[in-house]
Amino acid sequence: MTSRTLALDESLHDYLLAIGVSEHPVLRELRDATASLRFAKMQIAPEQGQFMGWLARLTGVRRYLEIGVFTGYSTLAVALAMPDDGRVVACDVRADFTAIGRAHWEKAGVADRIDLRLGLALDTLHGLLDEGRADEFDLAFIDADKPSYPAYLDACARLVRKGGIIAVDNIFLSGRVVTPQADDPPSVQLMHDFNAALKQDPRFDLCVLPLGDGVTLLIRR
């Protein structure tokens, strides 16, 4: 028993991966391919990918919206967990990084489930609303530029159905959100304020998980 979440040292994290992650071979290949990139730290941890896939199976996700794809690890983790008729809309601005994802989606046999839309994510989200796709998505994952998080959340609150889930990544910013400093990037204070506001937001029921760099799960009321 413990009264607080344990910190994970290297050996305990390795043990977590050993007992708690069943990684599809193509997911592992994608993780290895991403590891050599300059921005490799932007990829979610394998235990977070395991959680996203588990959550998708648990809740029967058939429509998934992702904001921030990078090389497509989280996209693939969820797509693999969805039924054959499941569909993903994935938003990103980088053709070079997402091309890595596309190749692995093809190899895993799920590329036909993924609608990758390159361009400003807010434009894509507003386009989905204009297409009449409000209340359509079962799960959304926000993992992109932090200053746009409030706007992304507002759009997702309309696109995700009642009872659906919105997952928000990087809410800890490596711990900097606790006490923002004057010389921090503006995104630190923004995320500090964003996190505080979420707890009072009447649109959602909230749960915060100390997974990766912190994940907030929201159920749309």
ROSE-4610 file (N, C-alpha, C; in Angstrom, 1 decimal, always signed):
// ROSE-4610
residu = [M/M/M/T/T/T/S/S/S/R/R/R/T/T/T/L/L/L/A/A/A/L/L/L/D/D/D/E/E/E/S/S/S/L/L/L/H/H/H/D/D/D/Y/Y/Y/L/L/L/L/L/L/A/A/A/I/I/I/G/G/G/V/V/V/S/S/S/E/E/E/H/H/H/P/P/P/V/V/V/L/L/L/R/R/R/E/E/E/L/L/L/R/R/R/D/D/D/A/A/A/T/T/T/A/A/A/S/S/S/L/L/L/R/R/R/F/F/F/A/A/A/K/K/K/M/M/M/Q/Q/Q/I/I/I/A/A/A/P/P/P/E/E/E/Q/Q/Q/G/G/G/Q/Q/Q/F/F/F/M/M/M/G/G/G/W/W/W/L/L/L/A/A/A/R/R/R/L/L/L/T/T/T/G/G/G/V/V/V/R/R/R/R/R/R/Y/Y/Y/L/L/L/E/E/E/I/I/I/G/G/G/V/V/V/F/F/F/T/T/T/G/G/G/Y/Y/Y/S/S/S/T/T/T/L/L/L/A/A/A/V/V/V/A/A/A/L/L/L/A/A/A/M/M/M/P/P/P/D/D/D/D/D/D/G/G/G/R/R/R/V/V/V/V/V/V/A/A/A/C/C/C/D/D/D/V/V/V/R/R/R/A/A/A/D/D/D/F/F/F/T/T/T/A/A/A/I/I/I/G/G/G/R/R/R/A/A/A/H/H/H/W/W/W/E/E/E/K/K/K/A/A/A/G/G/G/V/V/V/A/A/A/D/D/D/R/R/R/I/I/I/D/D/D/L/L/L/R/R/R/L/L/L/G/G/G/L/L/L/A/A/A/L/L/L/D/D/D/T/T/T/L/L/L/H/H/H/G/G/G/L/L/L/L/L/L/D/D/D/E/E/E/G/G/G/R/R/R/A/A/A/D/D/D/E/E/E/F/F/F/D/D/D/L/L/L/A/A/A/F/F/F/I/I/I/D/D/D/A/A/A/D/D/D/K/K/K/P/P/P/S/S/S/Y/Y/Y/P/P/P/A/A/A/Y/Y/Y/L/L/L/D/D/D/A/A/A/C/C/C/A/A/A/R/R/R/L/L/L/V/V/V/R/R/R/K/K/K/G/G/G/G/G/G/I/I/I/I/I/I/A/A/A/V/V/V/D/D/D/N/N/N/I/I/I/F/F/F/L/L/L/S/S/S/G/G/G/R/R/R/V/V/V/V/V/V/T/T/T/P/P/P/Q/Q/Q/A/A/A/D/D/D/D/D/D/P/P/P/P/P/P/S/S/S/V/V/V/Q/Q/Q/L/L/L/M/M/M/H/H/H/D/D/D/F/F/F/N/N/N/A/A/A/A/A/A/L/L/L/K/K/K/Q/Q/Q/D/D/D/P/P/P/R/R/R/F/F/F/D/D/D/L/L/L/C/C/C/V/V/V/L/L/L/P/P/P/L/L/L/G/G/G/D/D/D/G/G/G/V/V/V/T/T/T/L/L/L/L/L/L/I/I/I/R/R/R/R/R/R]
num = [1/1/1/2/2/2/3/3/3/4/4/4/5/5/5/6/6/6/7/7/7/8/8/8/9/9/9/10/10/10/11/11/11/12/12/12/13/13/13/14/14/14/15/15/15/16/16/16/17/17/17/18/18/18/19/19/19/20/20/20/21/21/21/22/22/22/23/23/23/24/24/24/25/25/25/26/26/26/27/27/27/28/28/28/29/29/29/30/30/30/31/31/31/32/32/32/33/33/33/34/34/34/35/35/35/36/36/36/37/37/37/38/38/38/39/39/39/40/40/40/41/41/41/42/42/42/43/43/43/44/44/44/45/45/45/46/46/46/47/47/47/48/48/48/49/49/49/50/50/50/51/51/51/52/52/52/53/53/53/54/54/54/55/55/55/56/56/56/57/57/57/58/58/58/59/59/59/60/60/60/61/61/61/62/62/62/63/63/63/64/64/64/65/65/65/66/66/66/67/67/67/68/68/68/69/69/69/70/70/70/71/71/71/72/72/72/73/73/73/74/74/74/75/75/75/76/76/76/77/77/77/78/78/78/79/79/79/80/80/80/81/81/81/82/82/82/83/83/83/84/84/84/85/85/85/86/86/86/87/87/87/88/88/88/89/89/89/90/90/90/91/91/91/92/92/92/93/93/93/94/94/94/95/95/95/96/96/96/97/97/97/98/98/98/99/99/99/100/100/100/101/101/101/102/102/102/103/103/103/104/104/104/105/105/105/106/106/106/107/107/107/108/108/108/109/109/109/110/110/110/111/111/111/112/112/112/113/113/113/114/114/114/115/115/115/116/116/116/117/117/117/118/118/118/119/119/119/120/120/120/121/121/121/122/122/122/123/123/123/124/124/124/125/125/125/126/126/126/127/127/127/128/128/128/129/129/129/130/130/130/131/131/131/132/132/132/133/133/133/134/134/134/135/135/135/136/136/136/137/137/137/138/138/138/139/139/139/140/140/140/141/141/141/142/142/142/143/143/143/144/144/144/145/145/145/146/146/146/147/147/147/148/148/148/149/149/149/150/150/150/151/151/151/152/152/152/153/153/153/154/154/154/155/155/155/156/156/156/157/157/157/158/158/158/159/159/159/160/160/160/161/161/161/162/162/162/163/163/163/164/164/164/165/165/165/166/166/166/167/167/167/168/168/168/169/169/169/170/170/170/171/171/171/172/172/172/173/173/173/174/174/174/175/175/175/176/176/176/177/177/177/178/178/178/179/179/179/180/180/180/181/181/181/182/182/182/183/183/183/184/184/184/185/185/185/186/186/186/187/187/187/188/188/188/189/189/189/190/190/190/191/191/191/192/192/192/193/193/193/194/194/194/195/195/195/196/196/196/197/197/197/198/198/198/199/199/199/200/200/200/201/201/201/202/202/202/203/203/203/204/204/204/205/205/205/206/206/206/207/207/207/208/208/208/209/209/209/210/210/210/211/211/211/212/212/212/213/213/213/214/214/214/215/215/215/216/216/216/217/217/217/218/218/218/219/219/219/220/220/220/221/221/221]
x = [+0.8/+0.0/+0.9/+0.4/+1.1/+0.1/+0.5/-0.4/-0.2/+0.8/+1.0/+1.7/+1.6/+2.2/+3.7/+4.2/+5.6/+6.4/+7.6/+8.5/+9.1/+9.3/+9.9/+11.3/+12.2/+13.6/+13.8/+15.0/+15.2/+14.8/+15.2/+14.9/+13.4/+12.7/+11.3/+10.5/+11.0/+10.4/+10.6/+11.8/+12.0/+11.1/+10.9/+10.0/+8.6/+8.1/+6.8/+6.7/+7.7/+7.6/+7.5/+8.3/+8.4/+7.0/+6.3/+5.1/+3.8/+4.0/+2.8/+2.6/+3.5/+3.4/+3.5/+2.5/+2.5/+2.5/+3.7/+3.8/+3.8/+2.9/+2.8/+4.2/+4.6/+6.0/+6.2/+5.1/+5.3/+5.3/+4.6/+4.8/+6.2/+6.8/+8.2/+9.1/+8.9/+9.7/+9.6/+8.4/+8.1/+8.8/+8.8/+9.5/+11.0/+11.5/+13.0/+13.3/+12.5/+12.7/+12.7/+11.9/+11.7/+12.9/+13.5/+14.5/+15.7/+16.0/+17.2/+16.9/+15.6/+15.3/+15.6/+15.9/+16.2/+15.1/+13.8/+12.7/+12.1/+12.9/+12.4/+11.6/+12.0/+11.3/+9.8/+9.4/+8.0/+7.1/+7.7/+6.9/+6.4/+5.2/+4.7/+5.4/+5.4/+6.1/+5.3/+6.0/+5.2/+4.1/+4.3/+3.3/+2.1/+2.3/+1.2/+0.4/+1.2/+0.6/-0.3/+0.3/-0.5/-1.8/-1.7/-2.9/-3.9/-3.5/-4.4/-5.1/-4.4/-5.0/-6.0/-5.6/-6.5/-7.8/-7.6/-8.8/-9.7/-9.1/-9.9/-10.7/-10.1/-10.8/-11.9/-11.5/-12.5/-13.7/-13.6/-14.8/-15.4/-14.8/-15.4/-15.3/-14.1/-13.9/-14.0/-14.8/-14.9/-14.6/-14.6/-14.2/-13.2/-12.0/-10.9/-10.3/-10.2/-9.6/-8.3/-7.2/-5.9/-5.4/-5.0/-4.4/-2.9/-2.1/-0.6/-0.2/+0.3/+0.6/+2.1/+3.0/+4.4/+4.7/+5.3/+5.6/+4.5/+3.4/+2.3/+2.2/+2.9/+2.9/+1.6/+1.1/-0.2/-1.4/-1.2/-2.2/-2.3/-1.1/-1.1/-1.6/-1.2/-1.6/-3.1/-3.8/-5.3/-5.9/-5.3/-5.9/-5.9/-4.8/-4.7/-5.7/-6.2/-7.1/-8.6/-8.8/-10.1/-10.6/-12.0/-12.5/-12.2/-12.5/-12.2/-12.9/-14.1/-14.9/-14.5/-13.5/-13.1/-12.4/-12.5/-11.9/-11.2/-10.1/-9.2/-9.1/-9.3/-8.9/-7.7/-6.6/-5.3/-4.8/-4.6/-4.2/-2.8/-2.0/-0.7/-0.3/+0.9/+1.4/+2.6/+3.2/+4.5/+4.4/+4.7/+4.6/+5.8/+7.0/+8.1/+8.0/+7.6/+7.4/+6.2/+5.1/+4.0/+4.2/+5.1/+5.5/+6.0/+6.8/+7.3/+6.1/+5.2/+4.0/+3.2/+3.0/+2.3/+2.8/+4.2/+4.8/+4.6/+4.5/+4.3/+2.8/+1.9/+0.5/+0.2/+0.9/+0.7/+1.2/+2.4/+3.0/+2.1/+1.4/+0.6/-0.8/-1.1/-2.4/-3.6/-3.3/-4.4/-4.5/-3.7/-3.6/-5.0/-5.8/-7.1/-8.1/-7.7/-8.6/-8.2/-7.1/-6.5/-6.6/-7.4/-7.5/-6.6/-5.4/-4.4/-4.6/-4.8/-5.1/-4.0/-3.2/-2.1/-2.5/-2.1/-2.5/-2.7/-3.1/-3.3/-4.5/-4.2/-5.2/-6.5/-6.5/-7.7/-8.6/-7.9/-8.6/-9.3/-8.5/-9.1/-10.3/-10.2/-11.3/-12.5/-12.3/-13.4/-14.0/-13.2/-13.7/-14.5/-14.1/-15.0/-16.3/-16.3/-17.6/-18.5/-17.8/-18.6/-19.1/-18.4/-18.9/-20.1/-20.4/-21.5/-21.1/-19.9/-19.4/-19.3/-20.1/-20.2/-20.8/-20.3/-20.8/-20.5/-19.5/-19.3/-18.2/-17.2/-16.0/-16.2/-15.6/-15.7/-14.5/-13.4/-12.1/-11.3/-10.8/-9.9/-8.6/-7.5/-6.2/-5.6/-5.3/-4.7/-3.2/-2.3/-0.9/-0.1/-0.3/+0.3/+0.8/+0.8/+1.3/+0.5/+1.2/+0.5/-0.3/+0.1/-0.7/-2.1/-2.2/-3.6/-4.4/-3.9/-4.7/-6.1/-6.3/-7.7/-8.6/-8.1/-8.9/-9.2/-8.2/-8.4/-9.4/-9.3/-10.3/-11.7/-11.9/-13.2/-13.8/-12.9/-13.4/-13.7/-12.9/-13.1/-14.4/-14.7/-15.9/-17.2/-17.0/-18.2/-18.1/-16.9/-16.7/-16.9/-16.5/-16.7/-18.1/-18.6/-20.0/-20.1/-21.3/-21.5/-21.2/-20.4/-19.9/-18.6/-18.2/-16.9/-15.8/-14.5/-13.4/-12.4/-11.9/-10.8/-9.6/-8.5/-7.2/-6.3/-5.7/-4.9/-3.5/-2.5/-1.1/-0.2/+0.9/+1.9/+1.4/+0.6/+0.0/+1.0/+2.1/+3.1/+4.2/+4.5/+5.6/+6.9/+7.2/+8.3/+8.4/+7.3/+7.2/+7.2/+7.5/+7.6/+6.3/+5.1/+3.8/+3.5/+4.2/+3.9/+4.1/+5.2/+5.5/+6.2/+5.4/+6.0/+6.9/+8.0/+9.0/+8.9/+9.4/+9.3/+10.0/+11.1/+11.9/+11.5/+10.4/+9.8/+9.2/+9.1/+8.3/+6.9/+6.1/+4.7/+3.9/+4.2/+3.4/+3.3/+4.3/+4.3/+3.2/+3.1/+2.1/+0.7/+0.7/-0.6/-1.1/-0.2/-0.6/-1.0/-0.3/-0.6/-2.1/-2.4/-3.8/-4.8/-4.4/-5.3/-5.6/-4.6/-4.9/-5.8/-5.6/-6.4/-7.9/-8.1/-9.4/-10.2/-9.4/-10.1/-10.8/-10.2/-10.9/-12.2/-12.5/-13.7/-14.6/-14.2/-15.0/-16.2/-17.4/-18.6/-18.9/-18.2/-18.4/-17.9/-17.1/-16.3/-16.3/-16.1/-15.6/-14.2/-13.3/-11.9/-11.2/-10.1/-9.2/-7.8/-6.8/-5.5/-4.6/-3.8/-3.0/-1.5/-0.6/+0.8/+1.5/+1.1/+1.5/+2.3/+3.6/+4.4/+4.6/+4.3/+4.4/+3.1/+2.3/+1.0/-0.1/-1.2/-2.4/-3.6/-4.4/-5.7/-6.8/-7.6/-8.8/-10.0/-10.8/-12.0/-13.2/-14.2/-15.5/-16.4/-16.9/-17.8/-19.1/-19.6/-21.0/-22.1]
y = [-1.2/+0.0/+1.2/+2.3/+3.5/+4.7/+5.8/+6.9/+7.9/+7.6/+8.5/+7.7/+8.3/+7.6/+7.5/+6.3/+6.1/+6.8/+7.3/+7.7/+6.5/+6.5/+5.4/+5.6/+4.8/+4.9/+4.0/+3.9/+3.2/+1.7/+1.1/-0.3/-0.6/+0.3/+0.1/+0.4/+1.3/+1.6/+0.4/-0.1/-1.3/-2.5/-2.6/-3.7/-3.4/-2.1/-1.7/-2.1/-1.8/-2.2/-3.7/-4.4/-5.9/-6.6/-6.1/-6.7/-6.1/-4.8/-4.1/-3.6/-3.9/-3.5/-4.6/-4.8/-5.8/-5.1/-4.8/-3.9/-4.6/-4.2/-4.8/-4.6/-5.6/-5.5/-4.2/-3.7/-2.5/-1.3/-1.3/-0.2/-0.1/-1.3/-1.3/-0.8/-1.2/-0.7/+0.8/+1.3/+2.8/+3.5/+3.0/+3.6/+3.6/+2.6/+2.5/+3.5/+3.6/+4.5/+6.0/+6.3/+7.6/+8.0/+7.0/+7.2/+8.0/+7.9/+8.6/+10.0/+10.5/+11.8/+12.8/+14.1/+15.2/+15.4/+15.2/+15.5/+14.2/+13.2/+11.9/+12.0/+12.9/+13.0/+13.4/+13.8/+14.2/+13.0/+11.8/+10.6/+10.1/+9.7/+9.2/+7.9/+7.6/+6.4/+5.2/+4.0/+2.8/+2.5/+2.7/+2.4/+3.4/+4.6/+5.4/+4.9/+4.5/+3.9/+2.6/+1.8/+0.7/+1.1/+2.2/+2.7/+3.2/+4.0/+4.5/+3.4/+2.3/+1.2/+0.5/+0.3/-0.3/+0.5/+1.8/+2.7/+2.6/+2.6/+2.5/+1.1/+0.1/-1.2/-1.2/-0.7/-0.6/+0.1/+1.2/+2.1/+1.8/+0.9/+0.6/+1.7/+2.3/+3.5/+3.0/+3.8/+3.6/+4.9/+6.0/+7.2/+8.0/+8.1/+8.7/+9.9/+11.0/+12.2/+12.5/+12.8/+13.0/+14.4/+15.2/+16.5/+16.5/+16.3/+16.2/+14.8/+14.5/+13.1/+12.7/+13.7/+13.4/+12.2/+11.2/+10.0/+8.9/+9.2/+8.4/+7.2/+7.2/+6.1/+6.0/+7.1/+7.0/+6.7/+7.3/+7.0/+5.5/+4.9/+3.4/+2.6/+3.0/+2.3/+2.2/+3.3/+3.3/+2.6/+2.9/+2.3/+0.7/+0.2/-1.3/-1.8/-0.9/-1.4/-1.2/-0.6/-0.4/-1.5/-1.7/-2.7/-2.3/-3.2/-3.0/-1.8/-1.5/-0.3/+1.0/+0.9/+2.1/+3.1/+4.4/+5.4/+6.5/+7.0/+7.9/+9.2/+10.4/+11.6/+12.1/+12.3/+12.7/+14.0/+14.9/+16.3/+16.6/+17.1/+17.6/+18.5/+19.2/+20.1/+19.6/+18.5/+18.1/+16.9/+17.1/+16.0/+15.0/+15.5/+14.7/+13.7/+14.2/+13.2/+12.3/+12.8/+11.9/+10.9/+11.2/+10.2/+8.9/+9.1/+7.9/+7.1/+7.8/+7.2/+6.4/+7.1/+6.5/+5.1/+5.1/+3.8/+2.7/+3.1/+2.0/+1.7/+2.6/+2.3/+1.3/+1.6/+0.6/-0.8/-0.8/-2.1/-2.8/-2.1/-2.7/-3.1/-2.6/-3.0/-2.1/-0.9/-0.1/+1.3/+1.5/+2.8/+3.2/+2.2/+2.6/+3.1/+3.0/+3.5/+5.0/+5.5/+6.7/+7.8/+8.9/+10.0/+11.1/+11.2/+12.2/+13.5/+14.6/+15.9/+16.8/+17.2/+18.1/+19.6/+20.4/+21.8/+22.2/+23.4/+23.9/+23.1/+22.6/+21.7/+22.4/+23.7/+24.4/+24.5/+24.7/+24.8/+23.4/+22.3/+21.0/+20.8/+21.2/+21.0/+21.8/+23.0/+23.8/+23.2/+22.7/+22.0/+20.8/+20.0/+18.9/+19.3/+20.4/+21.0/+21.4/+22.1/+22.5/+21.3/+20.2/+18.9/+18.3/+18.8/+18.3/+17.1/+17.1/+15.9/+16.2/+17.2/+17.4/+16.1/+15.9/+14.7/+13.4/+13.3/+12.1/+11.2/+11.8/+11.1/+10.5/+9.3/+8.6/+9.0/+9.3/+9.6/+10.7/+11.7/+12.6/+12.7/+12.9/+13.0/+14.3/+15.2/+16.5/+16.4/+16.5/+16.4/+17.2/+18.5/+19.4/+20.7/+21.8/+23.1/+23.6/+23.8/+24.1/+25.4/+26.5/+27.7/+27.5/+26.5/+26.3/+25.3/+24.8/+23.8/+24.3/+25.5/+25.9/+25.9/+26.3/+26.3/+24.9/+24.0/+22.6/+22.0/+22.3/+21.7/+22.1/+23.4/+23.9/+23.2/+23.0/+22.3/+20.8/+20.2/+18.8/+18.6/+19.6/+19.5/+19.5/+20.0/+19.9/+18.7/+18.2/+17.1/+15.7/+15.7/+14.4/+14.3/+13.1/+12.9/+13.0/+13.2/+13.1/+11.7/+11.7/+10.4/+10.0/+10.7/+10.4/+11.0/+10.7/+11.0/+11.9/+12.9/+13.7/+13.5/+13.1/+13.0/+14.1/+14.7/+15.9/+15.5/+15.6/+15.2/+16.3/+16.0/+16.9/+18.0/+17.6/+18.6/+19.0/+18.2/+18.5/+19.4/+19.3/+20.0/+19.8/+18.5/+18.1/+18.7/+19.1/+19.7/+21.2/+21.8/+23.3/+24.0/+23.3/+24.0/+24.2/+23.6/+23.7/+25.2/+25.7/+27.1/+27.8/+28.3/+29.0/+30.2/+30.3/+31.3/+32.4/+33.6/+34.7/+34.4/+33.6/+33.4/+32.1/+31.5/+30.3/+30.7/+29.8/+30.1/+30.4/+31.2/+31.5/+30.3/+29.2/+28.0/+27.4/+27.7/+27.1/+27.8/+29.1/+29.8/+29.4/+29.3/+29.0/+27.6/+26.6/+25.3/+25.3/+26.0/+26.1/+26.6/+27.7/+28.2/+27.3/+26.6/+25.7/+24.5/+24.0/+22.9/+23.3/+24.5/+25.0/+25.2/+25.7/+25.9/+24.6/+23.6/+22.3/+21.7/+21.9/+21.3/+21.9/+23.1/+23.8/+23.8/+23.2/+23.3/+22.4/+23.0/+22.2/+21.3/+21.4/+20.5/+19.1/+18.9/+17.6/+17.0/+15.7/+15.0/+14.7/+14.9/+14.9/+13.8/+13.3/+12.4/+12.7/+12.9/+13.2/+12.0/+11.5/+10.4/+10.8/+10.4/+10.7/+9.7/+9.7/+8.8/+9.6/+9.2/+10.0/+11.3/+12.4/+13.8/+14.3/+13.4/+13.8/+13.8/+13.1/+13.0/+13.3/+14.3/+14.5/+13.8/+13.1/+12.4/+13.2/+13.5/+14.2/+13.5/+13.3/+12.7/+13.9/+14.0/+15.1/+14.8/+15.7/+15.6/+15.8]
z = [+0.0/+0.0/+0.0/-0.6/-0.6/-0.7/-0.1/-0.1/-1.2/-2.1/-3.2/-4.4/-5.5/-6.7/-6.6/-6.9/-6.8/-8.0/-7.7/-8.8/-9.4/-10.7/-11.4/-11.7/-11.1/-11.5/-12.7/-13.2/-14.5/-14.4/-13.3/-13.1/-13.0/-12.3/-12.1/-13.4/-14.2/-15.5/-16.4/-16.4/-17.2/-16.8/-15.5/-15.1/-15.5/-15.5/-16.0/-17.4/-18.3/-19.7/-19.8/-19.0/-19.1/-18.8/-17.8/-17.4/-17.9/-18.4/-18.7/-20.2/-21.0/-22.4/-23.4/-24.2/-25.2/-26.6/-27.1/-28.2/-29.5/-30.4/-31.7/-32.4/-33.2/-33.8/-34.6/-35.3/-36.1/-35.2/-34.1/-33.1/-32.6/-32.4/-31.9/-33.0/-34.2/-35.4/-35.5/-35.3/-35.4/-34.3/-33.1/-32.0/-32.2/-32.8/-33.1/-34.2/-35.2/-36.3/-35.8/-34.8/-34.3/-33.4/-32.7/-31.7/-32.2/-33.5/-34.0/-34.4/-34.4/-34.8/-33.8/-34.2/-33.3/-32.3/-32.7/-31.8/-31.3/-31.1/-30.7/-29.4/-28.5/-27.2/-27.3/-28.5/-28.7/-28.8/-29.0/-29.1/-27.7/-27.6/-26.4/-26.0/-24.7/-24.1/-24.5/-24.6/-25.0/-24.0/-22.7/-21.8/-22.0/-22.5/-22.8/-24.1/-25.0/-26.2/-25.8/-24.9/-24.4/-23.8/-23.0/-22.3/-23.3/-24.3/-25.3/-26.1/-26.4/-27.1/-26.2/-25.0/-24.0/-23.8/-23.7/-23.5/-24.7/-25.9/-27.1/-27.1/-26.7/-26.6/-25.5/-24.4/-23.3/-23.6/-24.3/-24.6/-26.0/-26.7/-28.0/-29.0/-29.1/-29.9/-31.4/-32.2/-33.6/-34.4/-33.7/-34.3/-33.4/-33.9/-33.1/-33.8/-33.0/-33.5/-32.8/-33.6/-33.0/-33.5/-32.5/-32.8/-32.4/-33.4/-33.2/-33.4/-34.6/-35.0/-34.8/-35.1/-35.1/-36.0/-35.6/-36.5/-36.4/-35.7/-35.8/-34.8/-33.7/-32.8/-32.1/-31.5/-30.9/-31.9/-33.1/-34.1/-34.4/-34.5/-34.8/-33.6/-32.4/-31.2/-31.1/-31.4/-31.3/-32.5/-33.7/-34.9/-34.8/-34.3/-34.1/-33.1/-32.2/-31.2/-31.6/-32.8/-33.2/-34.1/-34.2/-35.1/-36.6/-37.5/-38.9/-39.5/-38.9/-39.4/-38.7/-37.8/-37.1/-38.0/-37.7/-38.6/-37.7/-38.2/-37.5/-38.4/-37.7/-38.4/-37.6/-38.3/-37.6/-38.2/-37.3/-37.7/-37.4/-38.4/-38.2/-39.3/-39.1/-40.1/-40.8/-40.4/-40.9/-41.8/-43.1/-44.0/-43.8/-43.4/-43.3/-42.1/-40.9/-39.8/-40.1/-40.6/-40.8/-41.9/-42.8/-43.8/-43.1/-42.1/-41.3/-40.8/-40.2/-39.7/-40.8/-41.9/-43.0/-43.4/-43.5/-43.9/-43.0/-41.7/-40.7/-40.6/-40.8/-40.8/-41.9/-43.1/-44.2/-43.8/-43.2/-42.8/-41.8/-40.9/-39.9/-40.5/-41.7/-42.3/-41.9/-41.3/-40.9/-41.6/-42.6/-43.3/-43.8/-44.2/-44.8/-43.7/-42.4/-41.4/-41.0/-41.5/-41.0/-42.1/-41.8/-42.7/-42.1/-42.7/-42.3/-43.0/-42.2/-42.7/-42.3/-43.4/-43.1/-43.3/-42.3/-42.3/-40.8/-40.6/-39.3/-38.6/-37.5/-36.8/-36.6/-36.2/-35.9/-37.2/-38.4/-39.6/-39.9/-39.6/-39.8/-38.9/-37.6/-36.7/-37.1/-37.5/-37.9/-39.2/-40.0/-41.2/-40.9/-39.9/-39.5/-39.0/-38.2/-37.8/-38.9/-39.9/-41.1/-41.9/-41.8/-42.5/-41.8/-40.6/-39.8/-39.0/-38.5/-37.8/-36.3/-35.8/-34.3/-33.7/-32.5/-31.7/-32.3/-33.2/-33.9/-33.3/-32.6/-32.2/-30.8/-30.6/-29.3/-28.5/-29.1/-28.4/-29.1/-28.4/-29.0/-28.2/-28.8/-28.2/-28.6/-27.6/-27.9/-27.5/-28.4/-28.2/-29.2/-29.1/-30.2/-29.5/-30.2/-29.7/-28.5/-27.4/-26.2/-26.2/-26.9/-26.8/-27.4/-28.3/-28.9/-28.1/-27.0/-26.3/-25.9/-25.4/-25.1/-26.4/-27.5/-28.7/-29.2/-29.1/-29.5/-28.6/-27.3/-26.4/-26.7/-27.0/-27.3/-28.5/-29.5/-30.7/-30.5/-29.7/-29.3/-28.5/-27.7/-26.9/-27.7/-28.9/-29.9/-30.8/-31.1/-32.0/-31.3/-30.0/-29.3/-28.7/-28.8/-28.4/-26.9/-26.3/-24.9/-24.4/-23.3/-22.8/-23.5/-24.5/-25.1/-24.3/-24.7/-23.9/-24.7/-24.0/-24.6/-23.7/-24.3/-23.5/-23.9/-22.9/-23.1/-22.6/-23.4/-23.1/-22.6/-21.9/-21.5/-20.6/-19.7/-18.8/-17.7/-17.5/-16.5/-17.0/-18.3/-18.9/-18.1/-17.8/-17.0/-15.7/-15.1/-13.8/-13.7/-14.8/-14.8/-14.5/-14.7/-14.5/-13.1/-12.2/-10.7/-10.3/-10.6/-10.3/-11.5/-12.4/-13.6/-13.2/-13.9/-13.6/-14.7/-14.4/-15.3/-16.6/-16.6/-17.8/-18.5/-18.1/-18.8/-20.1/-21.0/-22.2/-21.8/-22.6/-22.3/-22.1/-22.8/-22.8/-21.4/-20.5/-19.2/-18.3/-18.3/-17.6/-18.2/-19.5/-20.2/-19.7/-19.7/-19.3/-17.8/-17.0/-15.6/-15.4/-16.2/-16.1/-16.8/-17.8/-18.5/-17.6/-16.9/-15.9/-14.8/-14.3/-13.2/-13.6/-14.9/-15.4/-15.6/-16.1/-16.4/-15.2/-14.0/-12.8/-12.6/-13.0/-12.8/-14.0/-15.1/-16.3/-16.3/-16.4/-16.2/-17.4/-18.4/-19.6/-19.4/-18.4/-18.3/-16.9/-16.8/-15.6/-15.9/-14.9/-15.0/-14.2/-14.8/-14.1/-14.6/-13.7/-14.1/-13.8/-14.8/-14.6/-14.7/-13.8/-13.8/-14.8/-16.0/-17.1/-18.1/-18.4/-19.3/-18.7/-19.4/-19.0/-18.4/-18.0/-17.4/-18.5/-18.2/-19.1/-18.3/-18.8/-18.3/-19.1/-18.5/-19.2/-18.9/-19.9/-19.7/-20.3/-19.6/-20.1/-20.4/-21.7/-22.0/-21.4/-20.6/-20.0/-21.0]
